[in-house]
Amino acid sequence: MKLDQLNEVFDLFFAPSLGLNERLAQGLTERGKTANALPMAKDLDKPNRLPPGQVWTTRFPVVGERASCPNTLDPEQWRLSILHEETPIGAIGYDQVLALPSEELVCDIHCVTGWSRRDTCFEGVRLATLLEGLPGGIPADTRFVRFAASSSRNHDTSTSLALALEDGWLVYKEDGKPLAPEHGFPMRTVFPNRYFYKSLKWVISLQFLKDNRLGFWERTTGYHQEGRPWHEERLDALGFTSEAECQAFRLLEDFETYRHGKEGPKVIVRGDFRGWNPASRNLRGLQLKLCDFTGACLKGVDLRGANLTFSRFDQADLRGALLSDADLEGCDFCGARMDDTLLSRNQLSAARFMETAGPSNTPRTLQSWHGMKVIEPLGLLEEQEAYLIQIGVMSPLG
């Protein structure tokens, strides 16, 4: 693709080009001559490519929503809106993105829930190519860039402008094929040197900001703003629930105020529920993330539809508990009693029911599991699947 043709692409959605040739001349390739794979993820150069707290998988688990809002799926209708603060300054369509110089990105994906996938190959456009080529340039007061998605919960995320230019991509292919709908079709962002929650599926807008705005996961779950895997920046202590609130929560006999708050369900983050025996067995739909349930008496509790991401259940009594449709990503059930426990249609990426730990590699497993059932698990990793099949609580996945 010639540089004068590239000008025409931008002229379709922005004001007349201001020096675009000069800004884009260095490093661009003609369309149809995909640039050599340039692995920007710095962990590809490390002798040990697995960050702390992660486990490899050959699968690509779906985390969060599995589908965007319906009106986003048609590439002919898709637009990436560009804003400066609240003022729209342009938009770009799907075919126009495809007309920009494409490159391959080979990187390891690291999900904050604890799984990592080697050598994932994306194809798309560096954000630097897109942003630095905007007619008029990037607004002078920009310090942050916010990305918003077309999803039922209005997901968004933000990064510094420097990170967007250094590490950000707008991609439309994975392993040589268009993105799967559950992984962001038609377009998503990828930040290979951050946990994957900083990479947004179904992106529909890009906003230049002077002041930062916390993204969805940072606001609702206390995820870290930076999210660097090699620093294990999973959560920010500023987002943790206070000890006083957790103590008051333990004493509640009814949890309706936490199910139906003014702004949606209220989330408890990093609650200390060790040894807890809730007065009500109806914990349905509660949002209890990164909580410690060590030794808790949860026998017969109804946790259907709850979000228990990252929570720990060592020595907990979950016999007869109902966990259908609960989000259990990153949960640690090793040491739990799970006789007659029902898990159905659960998000289970990086959930652990057994693990090999310590110098002797002695496995930690469930304490008991008679009558336990695991049905239609979502995102279960290979080692955990093999263990659950071995102990007879689930059938091999089709």
Secondary structure, 3 states (H helix, E strand, C coil): CCHHHHHHHHHCCCCCCCCHHHHHCCCCCCCCCCECCCCCCHHHHCCCCCCCCCEECCCCCCCCCCCCCHHHCCCCCCEEEEEECCEEEEEEEHHHHHCCCCEEEEEEEECCCCEEEEEEEEEEEEHHHHHHCCCCCCCCCCCEEEEEECCCCCCEEEEEHHHHHHHCEEEEEECCEECCHHHCCCCEEECCCCCHHHCCCCEEEEEEECCCCCCHHHHHHCECCCCCHHHCCCECHHHCCCHHHHHHHHCCCCCHHHHCECCECCEEECCECCCCCCCCCECCCCEEECCECCCCECCCCECCCCECCCCECCCCECCCCECCCCECCCCECCCCECCCCEEECCECCCCECCEEECCCCEEECCCECCCCEEECCECCCHHHHHHHHHCCCCCCCC
